[in-house]
Amino acid sequence: MEKYLKLLKSIQNNPKNVRFSDLDNVLLHFGYDKRQSGKGSSHYVYSHPEIKMLVVLVSHSKNDILPEYQVKKAIQSLESLEAI
C-alpha cells in the first residue's frame, strides 16, 4: 500500500513525466477495472464501480510517457474516489 501511495504522490507532483506502467499500476491498485477498447488497440479504458468518471489512456508501450492531460484526468478521478 505504501508503495502505491508514494507513486501516486510522485505522479501528482509531476504529471508531465509519467509512464503508462506507473499510472496503470496505481489505477489497478485502487480498484479500477481495465479494458482495451479493441483487439490490438492502444486505448485503455479504466472505470471504477463507485464513480461514473472514465479514464482513457493511450499508450503504444509500457514505457510510454503519457500526455499531461491524460494524467490529470486520472488524478481527478482518483481524487473524486477519495472524496467518497
N, CA, C and O of each residue as an XYZ file, in Angstrom:
336
protein
N       0.834     -1.198      0.000
C       0.000      0.000      0.000
C       0.873      1.253      0.000
O       0.629      2.177     -0.776
N       1.872      1.289      0.851
C       2.762      2.445      0.951
C       3.414      2.756     -0.397
O       3.558      3.920     -0.772
N       3.805      1.708     -1.119
C       4.454      1.864     -2.421
C       3.555      2.617     -3.398
O       4.024      3.494     -4.122
N       2.269      2.280     -3.421
C       1.347      2.894     -4.368
C       0.987      4.325     -3.967
O       0.767      5.175     -4.830
N       0.928      4.592     -2.665
C       0.678      5.955     -2.218
C       1.851      6.858     -2.570
O       1.656      8.003     -2.977
N       3.061      6.349     -2.414
C       4.263      7.107     -2.797
C       4.259      7.390     -4.296
O       4.546      8.506     -4.729
N       3.934      6.374     -5.072
C       3.881      6.521     -6.522
C       2.809      7.532     -6.921
O       3.024      8.342     -7.823
N       1.660      7.489     -6.255
C       0.586      8.442     -6.543
C       1.034      9.868     -6.229
O       0.777     10.777     -7.018
N       1.692     10.079     -5.102
C       2.195     11.410     -4.741
C       3.187     11.910     -5.785
O       3.170     13.082     -6.159
N       4.041     11.020     -6.245
C       5.017     11.377     -7.269
C       4.324     11.796     -8.560
O       4.734     12.761     -9.204
N       3.284     11.078     -8.931
C       2.517     11.396    -10.141
C       1.809     12.742     -9.985
O       1.780     13.544    -10.919
N       1.244     12.984     -8.815
C       0.545     14.250     -8.573
C       1.512     15.430     -8.610
O       1.155     16.514     -9.073
N       2.728     15.223     -8.127
C       3.714     16.303     -8.091
C       4.310     16.608     -9.452
O       4.736     17.737     -9.696
N       4.350     15.622    -10.351
C       4.941     15.826    -11.669
C       4.116     15.104    -12.738
O       4.521     14.043    -13.213
N       2.967     15.664    -13.120
C       2.113     14.984    -14.103
C       2.651     15.034    -15.536
O       2.059     14.437    -16.435
N       3.758     15.733    -15.757
C       4.303     15.840    -17.111
C       5.217     14.687    -17.483
O       5.536     14.510    -18.659
N       5.642     13.903    -16.512
C       6.636     12.861    -16.783
C       6.199     11.545    -16.134
O       6.857     11.048    -15.220
N       5.084     10.988    -16.614
C       4.513      9.774    -16.015
C       4.475      8.666    -17.055
O       3.961      8.845    -18.159
N       5.025      7.522    -16.684
C       4.992      6.368    -17.585
C       3.643      5.663    -17.486
O       3.001      5.659    -16.435
N       3.236      5.081    -18.578
C       1.974      4.342    -18.625
C       1.939      3.251    -17.557
O       0.934      3.107    -16.860
N       3.008      2.488    -17.419
C       3.023      1.370    -16.479
C       2.829      1.833    -15.034
O       2.192      1.136    -14.244
N       3.372      3.005    -14.681
C       3.214      3.514    -13.317
C       1.764      3.886    -13.029
O       1.208      3.494    -12.003
N       1.159      4.638    -13.932
C      -0.231      5.046    -13.717
C      -1.169      3.846    -13.802
O      -2.153      3.781    -13.066
N      -0.883      2.916    -14.673
C      -1.668      1.684    -14.781
C      -1.659      0.928    -13.455
O      -2.710      0.493    -12.984
N      -0.488      0.769    -12.854
C      -0.376      0.059    -11.573
C      -1.147      0.761    -10.463
O      -1.793      0.102     -9.648
N      -1.089      2.086    -10.419
C      -1.798      2.844     -9.393
C      -3.309      2.678     -9.557
O      -4.016      2.410     -8.586
N      -3.798      2.837    -10.782
C      -5.242      2.712    -11.010
C      -5.747      1.311    -10.664
O      -6.795      1.170    -10.033
N      -5.024      0.296    -11.066
C      -5.445     -1.075    -10.763
C      -5.405     -1.343     -9.263
O      -6.273     -2.038     -8.733
N      -4.408     -0.798     -8.578
C      -4.302     -0.999     -7.126
C      -5.505     -0.395     -6.389
O      -5.978     -0.961     -5.404
N      -5.994      0.748     -6.864
C      -7.113      1.408     -6.196
C      -8.472      0.916     -6.682
O      -9.487      1.568     -6.435
N      -8.508     -0.213     -7.362
C      -9.772     -0.879     -7.671
C     -10.400     -0.564     -9.014
O     -11.569     -0.882     -9.235
N      -9.663      0.044     -9.903
C     -10.197      0.328    -11.232
C     -10.176     -0.929    -12.088
O      -9.283     -1.768    -11.969
N     -11.169     -1.040    -12.946
C     -11.212     -2.123    -13.923
C     -10.615     -1.597    -15.223
O     -10.871     -0.458    -15.615
N      -9.827     -2.422    -15.881
C      -9.153     -2.010    -17.115
C      -9.684     -2.850    -18.267
O      -9.812     -4.070    -18.164
N      -9.992     -2.168    -19.367
C     -10.368     -2.895    -20.570
C      -9.749     -2.191    -21.765
O      -9.491     -0.987    -21.745
N      -9.526     -2.964    -22.783
C      -8.975     -2.431    -24.018
C     -10.123     -2.270    -24.994
O     -10.940     -3.178    -25.146
N     -10.195     -1.124    -25.659
C     -11.361     -0.835    -26.492
C     -11.497     -1.772    -27.693
O     -12.611     -2.008    -28.161
N     -10.413     -2.296    -28.185
C     -10.475     -3.226    -29.302
C      -9.215     -4.067    -29.340
O      -8.193     -3.682    -28.773
N      -9.277     -5.175    -29.982
C      -8.117     -6.059    -30.035
C      -6.956     -5.348    -30.730
O      -7.075     -4.917    -31.877
N      -5.848     -5.235    -30.031
C      -4.679     -4.590    -30.585
C      -4.708     -3.072    -30.501
O      -3.800     -2.410    -31.003
N      -5.730     -2.511    -29.880
C      -5.848     -1.065    -29.767
C      -4.877     -0.528    -28.721
O      -4.493     -1.244    -27.796
N      -4.489      0.717    -28.869
C      -3.599      1.351    -27.900
C      -4.382      2.135    -26.854
O      -3.784      2.793    -26.003
N      -5.708      2.074    -26.905
C      -6.566      2.778    -25.953
C      -6.984      1.840    -24.826
O      -7.472      0.735    -25.063
N      -6.780      2.305    -23.601
C      -7.169      1.549    -22.423
C      -8.166      2.385    -21.638
O      -7.932      3.569    -21.391
N      -9.285      1.767    -21.241
C     -10.347      2.470    -20.529
C     -10.422      1.906    -19.113
O     -10.523      0.695    -18.918
N     -10.371      2.806    -18.128
C     -10.425      2.431    -16.717
C     -11.724      2.954    -16.128
O     -12.113      4.099    -16.359
N     -12.382      2.102    -15.370
C     -13.609      2.510    -14.690
C     -13.570      1.989    -13.264
O     -12.888      1.010    -12.960
N     -14.308      2.656    -12.404
C     -14.405      2.233    -11.001
C     -15.879      2.126    -10.670
O     -16.661      2.992    -11.062
N     -16.277      1.075     -9.953
C     -17.707      0.872     -9.684
C     -18.341      1.966     -8.815
O     -19.564      2.107     -8.814
N     -17.542      2.740     -8.080
C     -18.109      3.742     -7.178
C     -18.215      5.138     -7.783
O     -18.851      6.013     -7.195
N     -17.607      5.363     -8.941
C     -17.688      6.677     -9.583
C     -18.024      6.501    -11.062
O     -17.800      5.437    -11.639
N     -18.567      7.562    -11.667
C     -19.012      7.468    -13.059
C     -17.955      7.908    -14.062
O     -18.102      7.663    -15.260
N     -16.908      8.546    -13.597
C     -15.880      9.079    -14.492
C     -15.024      7.960    -15.083
O     -14.544      7.086    -14.361
N     -14.839      7.998    -16.392
C     -13.948      7.056    -17.067
C     -12.594      7.719    -17.297
O     -12.508      8.931    -17.493
N     -11.558      6.920    -17.269
C     -10.209      7.395    -17.573
C      -9.738      6.634    -18.801
O      -9.766      5.403    -18.823
N      -9.305      7.364    -19.822
C      -8.803      6.747    -21.044
C      -7.324      7.098    -21.181
O      -6.947      8.269    -21.186
N      -6.498      6.065    -21.292
C      -5.069      6.250    -21.506
C      -4.705      5.646    -22.855
O      -5.163      4.559    -23.207
N      -3.880      6.360    -23.598
C      -3.425      5.885    -24.901
C      -1.935      5.623    -24.802
O      -1.149      6.524    -24.507
N      -1.554      4.370    -25.054
C      -0.153      4.012    -24.947
C       0.190      2.928    -25.953
O      -0.583      1.994    -26.168
N       1.349      3.062    -26.559
C       1.804      2.060    -27.522
C       2.781      1.074    -26.897
O       3.035      0.005    -27.452
N       3.330      1.440    -25.733
C       4.194      0.514    -24.994
C       4.124      0.863    -23.505
O       3.660      1.941    -23.134
N       4.584     -0.048    -22.668
C       4.514      0.141    -21.213
C       5.397      1.279    -20.727
O       5.160      1.817    -19.645
N       6.416      1.662    -21.504
C       7.326      2.726    -21.088
C       7.000      4.077    -21.702
O       7.762      5.031    -21.540
N       5.876      4.172    -22.405
C       5.460      5.447    -22.985
C       5.239      6.484    -21.892
O       4.714      6.172    -20.822
N       5.642      7.711    -22.169
C       5.311      8.834    -21.300
C       3.945      9.343    -21.756
O       3.738      9.641    -22.932
N       3.021      9.435    -20.806
C       1.651      9.835    -21.129
C       1.533     11.346    -21.263
O       2.272     12.086    -20.615
N       0.602     11.815    -22.106
C       0.343     13.248    -22.189
C      -0.193     13.766    -20.847
O      -0.895     13.052    -20.132
N       0.142     14.986    -20.527
C      -0.233     15.565    -19.230
C      -1.747     15.576    -19.002
O      -2.202     15.333    -17.885
N      -2.530     15.855    -20.048
C      -3.983     15.918    -19.860
C      -4.563     14.565    -19.452
O      -5.529     14.520    -18.690
N      -3.994     13.459    -19.944
C      -4.480     12.135    -19.543
C      -4.143     11.864    -18.078
O      -4.954     11.297    -17.345
N      -2.967     12.263    -17.662
C      -2.546     12.059    -16.272
C      -3.424     12.891    -15.335
O      -3.851     12.403    -14.288
N      -3.690     14.130    -15.705
C      -4.526     14.992    -14.864
C      -5.947     14.453    -14.742
O      -6.562     14.558    -13.681
N      -6.465     13.882    -15.813
C      -7.806     13.271    -15.766
C      -7.816     12.086    -14.793
O      -8.775     11.906    -14.042
N      -6.753     11.284    -14.807
C      -6.653     10.146    -13.892
C      -6.537     10.628    -12.448
O      -7.154     10.053    -11.551
N      -5.752     11.679    -12.220
C      -5.622     12.234    -10.871
C      -6.967     12.761    -10.379
O      -7.339     12.546     -9.226
N      -7.685     13.443    -11.246
C      -9.006     13.948    -10.895
C      -9.946     12.809    -10.508
O     -10.708     12.927     -9.549
N      -9.889     11.728    -11.243
C     -10.723     10.565    -10.949
C     -10.346      9.947     -9.603
O     -11.222      9.594     -8.813
N      -9.060      9.819     -9.343
C      -8.607      9.269     -8.068
C      -9.004     10.172     -6.889
O      -9.364      9.680     -5.820
N      -8.936     11.475     -7.090
C      -9.339     12.401     -6.031
C     -10.826     12.337     -5.760
O     -11.243     12.460     -4.608
N     -11.643     12.147     -6.791
C     -13.083     12.023     -6.574
C     -13.397     10.701     -5.860
O     -14.382     10.607     -5.128
N     -12.574      9.705     -6.072
C     -12.734      8.432     -5.354
C     -12.408      8.611     -3.876
O     -13.076      8.030     -3.020
N     -11.385      9.411     -3.569
C     -11.022      9.683     -2.186
C     -12.135     10.422     -1.449
O     -12.314     10.227     -0.247
N     -12.885     11.269     -2.155
C     -13.926     12.069     -1.539
C     -15.134     11.243     -1.093
O     -15.945     11.711     -0.294
N     -15.254     10.037     -1.598
C     -16.410      9.181     -1.251
C     -16.252      8.625      0.137
O     -17.116      7.886      0.608
